[in-house]
């Protein structure tokens, strides 16, 4: 592995994160429950991690504002445009993998 200084590593990580967020915005056909069932995280998880990171830096950020950063629009708008009702199979898989969630 190449020797990368900390500022450059942070820049690379930030660029990869921005690309991930852009990719998820472009792939609005992929439902959050699919992401949760396949990868164990979803857009909402990313927004919560973003908000937590902001709070660690002393930057107040509400959940709706953090979600808008990740979704590229207000969450309610994204839900209305793209969210589909989860199938019984999707719900069962989610419940089995995330008891009590």
C-alpha positions as CSV (number, residue, x, y, z in Angstrom):
1,X,0.0,0.0,0.0
2,X,1.4,3.4,-0.9
3,X,2.4,5.8,1.9
4,X,-0.3,8.5,1.8
5,X,-0.2,11.4,4.2
6,X,-3.3,12.1,6.4
7,X,-4.6,15.2,4.5
8,X,-4.4,13.4,1.2
9,X,-6.1,10.3,2.7
10,X,-8.9,12.5,4.0
11,X,-9.3,14.1,0.6
12,X,-9.5,10.7,-1.1
13,X,-12.0,9.4,1.4
14,X,-14.1,12.5,0.9
15,X,-14.0,12.1,-2.8
16,X,-15.0,8.4,-2.5
17,X,-17.9,9.4,-0.2
18,X,-19.1,12.1,-2.6
19,X,-19.0,9.6,-5.4
20,X,-21.0,7.1,-3.3
21,X,-23.6,9.7,-2.5
22,X,-23.9,10.7,-6.2
23,X,-24.2,7.0,-7.2
24,X,-27.0,6.5,-4.7
25,X,-28.8,9.6,-6.0
26,X,-28.5,8.3,-9.6
27,X,-29.7,4.8,-8.5
28,X,-33.1,5.9,-7.0
29,X,-34.4,2.6,-8.4
30,X,-32.5,0.8,-5.6
31,X,-34.7,0.9,-2.5
32,X,-33.3,1.4,1.0
33,X,-34.7,-1.9,2.1
34,X,-32.7,-3.6,-0.7
35,X,-29.5,-1.8,0.5
36,X,-30.2,-2.8,4.1
37,X,-30.9,-6.4,3.1
38,X,-27.8,-6.7,0.9
39,X,-25.3,-4.4,2.6
40,X,-26.6,-3.7,6.1
41,X,-26.8,0.1,5.6
42,X,-28.9,2.5,3.5
43,X,-29.2,6.2,2.6
44,X,-30.7,6.9,6.0
45,X,-27.7,5.3,7.7
46,X,-25.4,7.5,5.7
47,X,-27.4,10.6,6.7
48,X,-27.2,9.6,10.4
49,X,-23.4,9.0,10.1
50,X,-23.1,12.4,8.4
51,X,-25.1,14.1,11.1
52,X,-23.1,12.4,13.9
53,X,-19.8,13.5,12.2
54,X,-21.1,17.1,12.0
55,X,-22.1,17.0,15.7
56,X,-18.6,15.7,16.6
57,X,-17.3,18.9,15.0
58,X,-19.8,21.0,16.9
59,X,-21.9,21.7,13.9
60,X,-25.6,21.3,14.6
61,X,-27.4,19.4,11.8
62,X,-30.9,18.1,12.0
63,X,-31.9,14.6,10.7
64,X,-34.0,16.2,7.9
65,X,-31.1,18.4,6.8
66,X,-28.7,15.5,6.8
67,X,-31.1,13.4,4.8
68,X,-31.4,16.2,2.2
69,X,-27.7,16.3,1.9
70,X,-27.6,12.5,1.1
71,X,-30.8,12.3,-1.0
72,X,-30.2,15.5,-2.9
73,X,-33.8,16.6,-2.0
74,X,-36.1,16.6,1.0
75,X,-36.7,13.1,2.2
76,X,-40.5,13.3,1.9
77,X,-40.0,14.4,-1.8
78,X,-37.7,11.4,-2.5
79,X,-40.2,9.0,-0.8
80,X,-43.1,10.4,-2.9
81,X,-41.1,10.1,-6.2
82,X,-39.1,6.9,-5.7
83,X,-40.0,4.8,-2.7
84,X,-42.1,1.7,-3.3
85,X,-43.9,-0.5,-0.9
86,X,-41.6,-3.3,0.3
87,X,-42.6,-6.8,-0.5
88,X,-43.4,-9.4,2.2
89,X,-40.2,-11.1,1.3
90,X,-38.1,-8.0,1.6
91,X,-39.8,-7.2,5.0
92,X,-39.2,-10.7,6.3
93,X,-35.5,-10.7,5.2
94,X,-35.1,-7.3,6.9
95,X,-36.8,-8.4,10.1
96,X,-34.6,-11.5,10.3
97,X,-31.4,-9.6,9.8
98,X,-32.4,-6.6,12.0
99,X,-34.3,-7.9,15.0
100,X,-35.9,-5.1,17.0
101,X,-35.2,-2.5,14.3
